[in-house]
């Protein structure tokens, strides 16, 4: 079950890397590859770095969504399908950041809240 928690995280980072590659931003592409490598470092700080990057990725996707929607609207091109796709990508990036706060990813990196036994 743990492997399935990593799927949206890795997918979000790969799609972000492809986004940067499309615009020739090679340092950002390299950065996304480093972030994928950080997933193998099972420390809270590594998870937080990836988590912050995923939140920033969500912001980047929303910025891109707004920019492309306005451009397409002004050009008289269809934009709804594009908006739905990029909106879904932004949602998966946000979900990926949130997954670090939940089990099992939170347990792997020592971030999940500990349940307190009553007694």
Protein Blocks (a to p, Z undefined) as FASTA:
>chain_A
ZZmmmmmmmmmmmmmmmmmmmnopaklmmmmmmmmmmmmpccfklmmmmmmmmmmmmmmm
mmmmmmmmmmmmmnopafklmmmmmmmmmmmmmmmmmmmmpcfklmmnopaccddddZZ
